[in-house]
Amino acid sequence: CGQATRLYTEEDPVVILTSDNLKQTLLNSSTAWLLQFYSSWCGHCIQYSPTWKALAGDVKDWSQAIRIGVLDCAHEKNFDICKEFSIHFYPTFRYFKAHVTTADIGKTYRGADRELQTVRQLMVNFLQNHTRQDWPASCPPLEPARTEDILSLMGQKSEHYTAVIIEDGDSYVGREVILDLMPYQGVVVKRALNSEKLLMEKLGISTVPTAYLFHPNGTHAVMEVQKRLRFFYSSFLKLLPGVHRKQATSVQQPAQIANKGQGSNEVWKEFDKSKVYMVDLESGLHYLLRVELATHKTLEGEELKTFKDFVTVVAKLFPGRQSVVKLLETLLEWLVSLPLEKIPYDAILDLADNKMRISGLYLSEHVQWVGCQGSSVALRGYPCSLWTLFHVLTVQAASRPDALANTALEDDPLAVLQTMRRYIGTFFGCRECGKHFEEMAQESISQVKSLDEAVLWLWRRHNQVNARLAGSMSEDPMFPKTQWPTPDLCPTCHEEREGLHVWNEDMVLVFLKQHYGAANISPKYIS
Ligand code: FAD
């Protein structure tokens, strides 16, 4: 156990970037880039990774024009660079043009369709957005060729084949085949449009796409392929006699990334699953305050209100070490005393990291997981700590009903849940998770009438998520998604009625209050 497998490894056809080499790689790059900023704890990023690897493999031969990379924003080393690039949600897809000379944070692809073919076609469009000046040096023209240039090839001897794909203006086949053949010598590929009547007539073409091949000896004929698809055209051309892969290409390689130190040497920490670990809660807060929120340059309007309510809830209810609670209280006082409608997040970080440190108030320096550690660094961690934190907070609210007195959240049995709902919807990096959570909240949160019901509501919804994710790729095989608490943790929570399993919810409530109660939070591993 403790053996790390990251979402992407050096074996994959993607380029793995880090804070050490991202800017240097993009600056003055001879190729364009399509990068995925992901988070190794984000379930959707995990599920999407096979598509991204397949895409990178599919367009490997395009690498002299455009390359595919990844950067893990959940890696501590990359926290600052993800902030600098304004990455708020995962995954975020960004295109970077070739030859950028100044700091450029790229262009975001916001479309919901992330299917391989869609993204591949977007890559083509993006390449075509380059101007003559910044066109990637090795990338052949993707514009349709002129009729007279093609007709002039007839009867001409040449040192290479010329393939011309005649197609509709919105077809991608020609452009994809042009890019597929980039690393090959002995053949030049062009595309032409079926709107060119003279060309169609002269070549005797009536259906598109059709590929026409001009041989080095001056003859020409329609290319006979089984199916008029990209793969068939590209394979046909690569197999022509005299067509070879060029000598090793000279694409700039980003400085090798040492994957070590990214958690792969983490030592497994023994833990007891019947306990909650303070180190997980503090690491979660650390990640939330210093990383997740820090990607927002300023907070205003709804975001600021959500942040204030969140700080109110944790400052009043977090059953933590005195120094941490004091830090949260100081932060709250500061936020309440500020009449500003807009707060730069750097000011909050400065307060938490520098000013309070002088008085000995600070959060743990590093993120470290114990009850939330995964069998690989890409699993569990932050989302596990966030669930844990909110379960602890609902239990605290139920056992200390006056804790939120004299705050805007006073006397509201939904205070913690609504704060969580707004936090998840506004700031949680996994946007899809936020959407699902919002759907659940809309469906049933209004039925919660007491602080005890709030504890149970969160338990039920968490089990609903567990049921949905069971067997998915974000499931840690060492920690399978189950309906929780399992009978070994709470035998009295389970009953059978007429042969069917049912929960004894009274006992579940008792168990949740004990499990997530302050007395069950272990200080082990807190340094
Ligand atoms: P987690 O589900 O994170 O649970 C952490 C710990 O809580 C468990 O180890 C257990 O001790 C305890 N626990 C388990 N079930 C319950 C329960 N019912 N009540 C109380 N305590 C319990 N991932 C996706 O891929 N898709 C999503 O849509 C998605 N939505 C999410 C929504 C939210 C609000 C959050 C916080 C996370 C979401 N995630 C989603 C992440 C996912 O739920 C897990 O957090 C992640 O896969 C890590 O799983 P885990 O094994 O550490 O256990």
Boltz pocket constraint, residues with backbone or C-beta under 6 A from the ligand:
constraints:
  - pocket:
      binder: B
      contacts: [[A, 41], [A, 42], [A, 43], [A, 44], [A, 273], [A, 371], [A, 372], [A, 379], [A, 380], [A, 381], [A, 383], [A, 384], [A, 385], [A, 386], [A, 387], [A, 388], [A, 391], [A, 424], [A, 432], [A, 433], [A, 434], [A, 436], [A, 437], [A, 458], [A, 459], [A, 460], [A, 461], [A, 462], [A, 463], [A, 464], [A, 465], [A, 466], [A, 469], [A, 474], [A, 475], [A, 476], [A, 479], [A, 480], [A, 482], [A, 484], [A, 485]]
      max_distance: 6.0
